[in-house]
Amino acid sequence: MEERKIEELSNKNGIIIATGGGALMREVNARNLVRNGYVIFLDRPIEDIKRIINSARIAPSATNSQNWK
């Protein structure tokens, strides 16, 4: 299912596809994702991610441009 969705979305323009790192472990997914755009890999230690999540009272809205500052 993930493979089909990545293939479908990779044919679109002007979108952002957020995946977990496991999606790139399959060569077909990696090929599809780089075919029509860029792949940016964010690498953070799990302890940093836990600390950030645990310290946040509420997650900021990604659609509110005020949160981008």
N, C-alpha and C positions, 0 to 999 in steps of 0.2 A: 504494500500500500504506500509506504513512504517513497519508494523508488518511482512509482507511477506519478505521485503528486509532485515530486521534484522534477520529473521529466515534463509534466504539464506546465508547471510554473516557470521553468527555465526557458520556455518559448515566449514568455511575455516580456514586454519592455517596460522600464520605469517602475519596477517593483523591488522590494527588499524581501529576501527569503531568509528567515532566521531558522537555523537548524541546530540540533545538538551536534557535538563533535563526532558522534557515531555515524552520522549520515555520510560523512566524508570517508569513512572506512571502506565503503563500497566504491570501487573504481567507476562504475557506471554513474553513480550520483556525482562524484567529483567531476567527471567529464561533462555531465549535463550542467552543473552549476557554473563552470568556468566558460562554457561555450558562448554565453550571451551576457557575461558581466564579470564582476570581480568577486573574489572570495576573500573575506577578511576573517582571520582566525584570532579570537580573543582568548588569551591564555592567562588564567588567574589561579593561584593556589586555592584549593577548596576551603582552607581555613579563612582566607580573605573573604571569599564569597559568603561563608557562614556569618562572619563578623558583620559584614555590611547588611545582610538580611536581618540579622538579630537586632541591629542597632536602629533600623528604620522603623519609625512609627507607622508610616503609611507610604506605599509606593507612589512616586510621582507619576502623573499622567504623561505618557509619551506624546499625546496629541496636543498638549498645552505648551505652546512655544515659550511661555514664561519659565518653564522648567528647564529650558535649554541654556540658560545663562549661568 
